Amino acid sequence: MAGHSPHIAVREDWLALEQEEVLFPEMPIVDPHHHLWDRPGSRYLFEDLLADARKGHRVQATVFVQSRSMYSADEPDELHRPVGEVEFANGIAARSASGLYGSFRACAAIVGSCDLMAGDRIEPVLDRMASAGGRRFRGIRNQTAWHQDPAIATNPVPPVKGLLLEAAFRDGVRRLGARGLTLDVWAYHTQLAEFEDLARACPDTTIILDHLGGPLGAGPYRGRRKEVLAEWQASMARIAQLPNVSVKLGGLAMGAGGFDFHLAHQPPSSEALAAAWNPYISFAIERFGTKRCMFESNFPVDKGMVSYRALWNAFKRLTQGASASEKQDLFFSTAARIYKLGIEPEGEF
């Protein structure tokens, strides 16, 4: 239903029950996937992001990703209204870059939204976004995560079925590549064949697969985790052969994943998170390599189930056997390179 939020409600008092010590607090992090919005009954703005980033981990910079927020109400052309979101995110970035909040750089890169089905009409929109985002505008994400079962919904506004296969959409994706812009794609594991076909058809566009390719565990997939894992692994192994694709490691704390940590009396520990997520994260790193993988928070969406501190602790636990250079890729350099942040890590891995 349009306008309905499918996200798990954030309970700050429940999250505050988690007080574990931060692991490797000096390790620099780029968080390449978070949102900002102000909606009825749900708000996550700069102060909220800053509070999470200050939970003990050394978050050096972040990437804002399309949130369907702050569209321009005064823009007569609906296609141009998402320019307002890029302008908003760039304002947050400018505020963070003032130095008043320390070395933290929020929204150091911005991924906006533009209807890639619109053909030539997207060109002036992208021009305006480049202007509104200054040097920070990096790419586009459309709403593409579709499933016929309403129990799987993760978007407040339902996406269009089969969008990744549309010729007009692919034309838009190629236009991004021609401009040196990236495409973020959020798709469930049931759509990975469509994603693979898209990535093969647009080899000159850098494409980022969000949230580990969405292995589902809710609705009709509840109780079928081994079956889903095998299907997901087969799809991801094929996608890993495509050099224009990178993967964001995270997003598993959404309701669609079916892990249900939010139903417990206590928020999950990093040990519990690492144990639950290891089959997915380890496989992705093994197949794609550290130079095409990056850890992400997906906050505040995942915040309904996990704290920022435990989340990054879990990622650190999952990489304790990795070399310093591999950790640098996963926590910092892959994101910094793909989103062209132009920064170096301030700390040790």
C-alpha positions in Angstrom: 0.0 0.0 0.0 1.5 3.4 -1.0 2.6 5.5 1.9 2.9 2.6 4.3 6.3 2.0 5.9 7.4 -1.6 5.8 10.4 -0.9 8.0 10.8 -2.3 11.6 10.2 0.5 14.1 13.3 1.8 15.8 13.2 1.5 19.6 16.1 3.6 21.1 15.4 2.3 24.6 15.7 -1.3 23.4 18.8 -0.6 21.5 20.3 1.1 24.5 20.3 -2.3 26.3 23.3 -3.2 24.1 26.5 -1.9 25.7 29.3 -4.0 24.3 32.8 -2.7 23.9 33.8 -1.4 20.5 36.2 -3.7 18.7 39.3 -2.1 17.0 38.0 1.5 17.6 40.9 3.0 15.6 39.9 1.3 12.4 38.7 3.9 9.8 35.3 3.2 8.2 33.5 4.5 5.2 29.8 3.7 5.6 28.7 3.5 1.9 24.9 3.2 2.4 22.6 5.1 4.7 19.5 7.1 4.3 18.1 10.4 5.7 14.4 11.3 5.9 11.7 13.1 7.7 8.4 11.3 7.4 5.2 11.0 9.6 6.2 8.8 12.5 9.8 8.3 11.2 12.7 10.7 11.3 16.4 10.1 10.7 18.4 13.3 10.0 21.9 14.5 10.5 21.8 14.6 14.3 20.6 11.0 14.3 23.3 9.8 11.9 25.9 11.7 13.9 24.8 10.1 17.2 25.1 6.6 15.6 28.5 7.4 14.0 29.7 8.5 17.4 28.9 5.2 19.1 32.6 4.3 19.2 33.5 3.3 15.7 35.8 5.5 13.7 33.4 6.4 10.8 35.3 8.8 8.6 32.8 9.4 5.8 29.4 8.2 4.6 27.5 7.8 1.3 23.9 9.0 1.2 21.7 6.7 -0.9 18.3 7.6 -2.5 15.6 7.7 0.2 12.6 9.1 -1.6 12.8 12.1 0.7 12.9 15.9 0.4 11.7 16.0 -3.1 11.0 19.5 -4.3 7.3 20.3 -4.0 7.6 23.5 -6.0 9.0 21.7 -9.1 6.3 21.6 -11.8 8.0 18.7 -13.7 7.7 15.5 -11.7 10.8 14.1 -13.3 12.9 16.9 -11.8 11.5 16.7 -8.2 14.1 14.3 -7.0 16.7 17.0 -7.6 15.5 18.4 -4.2 16.8 15.3 -2.4 20.3 15.7 -3.9 20.2 19.4 -2.8 19.2 18.4 0.7 21.9 15.7 1.0 24.5 18.2 -0.2 23.4 20.7 2.4 23.9 18.0 5.1 27.3 17.3 3.6 28.2 21.0 3.7 27.2 21.2 7.4 29.3 18.1 8.2 32.3 19.5 6.3 32.2 22.7 8.4 34.4 21.0 10.9 32.0 21.8 13.7 31.4 18.1 14.2 35.0 16.9 14.1 36.5 14.9 11.2 33.3 13.1 10.4 32.1 13.7 6.8 28.5 12.8 6.2 27.1 12.4 2.7 30.6 12.7 1.2 29.0 11.1 -1.9 25.4 11.2 -2.9 23.3 8.7 -4.8 20.1 10.2 -6.0 17.0 9.0 -7.8 16.1 9.7 -11.5 13.5 7.8 -13.5 15.9 5.9 -15.8 12.9 4.9 -18.1 12.6 8.5 -19.3 15.1 8.4 -22.2 16.5 11.7 -23.3 14.5 13.5 -20.7 16.9 12.3 -17.9 19.8 14.2 -19.3 18.8 17.7 -17.9 17.8 16.0 -14.6 21.3 14.5 -14.3 22.8 17.9 -15.2 20.8 19.6 -12.4 21.7 16.9 -9.9 25.4 17.3 -10.7 24.9 21.0 -10.1 22.9 20.6 -6.9 25.3 17.9 -5.5 28.4 19.8 -6.4 31.4 17.5 -6.4 29.5 14.9 -4.4 26.9 13.6 -6.8 27.9 10.1 -7.8 25.1 8.0 -9.1 21.4 6.9 -9.2 19.2 4.3 -7.6 15.7 3.5 -8.7 13.1 1.4 -6.8 13.6 -2.1 -8.2 13.1 -4.6 -5.4 9.9 -6.3 -6.4 8.1 -9.4 -5.1 4.6 -10.5 -5.6 4.1 -11.4 -1.9 3.2 -8.4 0.3 5.1 -9.9 3.2 8.3 -9.2 1.3 7.7 -5.5 0.8 10.7 -3.3 1.7 9.7 -0.1 -0.1 7.0 2.4 1.1 6.0 2.7 -2.6 5.7 -0.6 -4.5 8.2 -0.9 -7.4 7.4 -1.9 -10.9 7.7 -5.6 -11.8 10.5 -6.5 -14.2 12.0 -3.0 -14.4 15.6 -4.3 -14.7 14.7 -6.1 -17.9 13.1 -3.0 -19.6 15.0 -1.7 -22.7 14.3 1.9 -21.7 15.7 1.3 -18.2 18.9 -0.2 -19.7 19.2 2.8 -22.0 19.2 5.0 -18.8 21.8 2.7 -17.1 24.1 3.1 -20.1 23.6 6.9 -20.0 24.9 6.8 -16.4 28.0 4.9 -17.5 28.7 7.4 -20.2 28.7 10.1 -17.6 30.9 8.2 -15.2 28.0 7.8 -12.8 27.2 4.6 -10.9 24.0 2.6 -10.6 22.9 1.1 -7.2 20.4 -1.7 -7.5 18.3 -3.2 -4.6 17.0 -6.6 -5.7 15.9 -9.7 -3.9 17.6 -13.1 -4.5 14.6 -14.0 -6.7 15.5 -11.2 -9.1 19.2 -11.9 -9.4 18.9 -13.5 -12.8 17.4 -10.2 -14.0 20.2 -8.3 -12.3 22.8 -10.5 -13.9 21.2 -9.9 -17.4 21.2 -6.2 -16.8 24.9 -6.1 -15.7 25.9 -8.1 -18.7 24.0 -5.8 -21.0 25.6 -2.6 -19.5 29.3 -3.6 -19.1 30.5 0.0 -19.2 28.4 1.1 -16.1 29.7 0.5 -12.6 26.8 -1.3 -10.8 26.6 -1.8 -7.1 24.4 -4.7 -5.8 22.9 -3.5 -2.6 22.3 -5.6 0.6 24.1 -8.8 -0.6 21.5 -9.4 -3.3 18.6 -9.7 -0.9 18.5 -13.4 0.4 14.9 -13.7 1.6 13.8 -15.4 4.8 10.3 -14.0 5.5 6.9 -14.8 4.1 7.0 -17.8 1.8 10.7 -18.2 2.4 10.5 -18.7 6.2 12.0 -22.0 7.2 13.7 -22.4 3.9 17.0 -20.8 4.7 19.2 -23.6 3.3 17.3 -23.8 0.1 17.4 -20.0 -0.4 21.2 -19.9 0.5 21.9 -22.5 -2.2 19.9 -20.6 -4.8 21.4 -17.3 -3.8 25.0 -18.7 -3.9 24.5 -20.0 -7.4 23.3 -16.6 -8.6 26.0 -14.7 -6.8 28.7 -17.0 -8.2 27.6 -16.1 -11.8 27.3 -12.4 -11.0 30.8 -12.4 -9.5 32.2 -13.1 -12.9 31.1 -9.7 -14.1 33.8 -7.1 -13.4 31.5 -4.1 -13.5 29.6 -5.3 -10.4 30.5 -4.7 -6.7 28.5 -5.8 -3.6 27.4 -4.0 -0.5 27.7 -6.4 2.5 24.8 -5.6 4.8 21.1 -5.0 4.8 20.4 -8.4 6.4 18.6 -6.8 9.4 15.6 -5.9 7.3 12.4 -7.8 8.0 12.5 -9.5 4.6 15.6 -11.3 5.7 13.7 -13.2 8.3 16.3 -13.1 11.1 13.9 -11.6 13.6 16.4 -10.3 16.1 13.9 -7.5 16.9 11.6 -10.0 18.6 14.0 -10.8 21.4 14.1 -9.1 24.8 17.6 -8.0 24.2 19.2 -6.5 21.0 21.5 -9.0 19.3 25.2 -9.2 20.2 27.8 -8.9 17.5 28.6 -12.5 18.1 25.1 -13.5 17.3 25.0 -11.3 14.2 28.3 -12.6 12.9 27.2 -16.2 13.3 23.9 -15.6 11.5 25.4 -13.7 8.6 28.6 -15.5 8.1 27.3 -17.8 5.3 26.4 -14.8 3.2 29.2 -12.4 3.9 32.0 -14.9 3.7 30.7 -16.3 0.4 30.4 -12.9 -1.2 33.9 -11.9 -0.1 35.3 -15.2 -1.4 33.7 -14.9 -4.8 33.9 -11.1 -5.5 37.1 -10.4 -3.6 37.7 -7.6 -1.2 38.2 -5.0 -3.9 34.6 -5.4 -5.0 33.0 -5.7 -1.5 32.2 -3.0 1.0 30.5 -3.2 4.4 27.4 -1.0 4.8 25.0 0.0 7.7 21.8 0.5 5.7 20.7 2.8 8.6 18.1 3.6 9.7 16.4 0.7 8.0 18.4 -1.9 9.8 18.3 0.0 13.0 15.0 -1.6 13.9 16.9 -4.8 14.5 20.5 -3.9 15.4 22.5 -1.1 17.0 25.2 0.7 15.0 27.9 -0.4 17.5 27.0 -4.1 17.4 26.6 -4.0 13.6 30.1 -2.8 12.9 31.5 -5.0 15.6 29.9 -8.0 13.8 31.6 -7.0 10.6 34.9 -6.7 12.4 34.4 -10.2 13.9 33.8 -11.6 10.5 37.1 -10.3 9.2 39.4 -11.0 12.1 41.2 -13.6 9.9 41.7 -11.1 7.0 44.9 -9.2 6.3 45.3 -5.5 7.0 45.0 -4.7 3.3 41.8 -6.9 2.9 40.2 -5.1 5.9 41.1 -1.8 4.4 39.3 -2.7 1.2 36.2 -4.0 3.0 35.8 -1.2 5.5 37.2 1.8 3.5 39.0 1.6 0.2 36.4 -0.2 -2.0 33.8 2.3 -1.1 36.1 5.3 -1.3 37.3 4.2 -4.8 33.9 3.3 -6.3 32.2 6.5 -5.0 35.3 8.6 -5.8 35.6 10.1 -2.3 39.2 11.2 -2.8 40.2 10.5 0.8 42.8 8.4 2.6 42.2 6.4 5.8 43.0 8.1 9.1 43.9 5.1 11.3 45.1 1.5 11.2 43.5 -1.7 10.0 
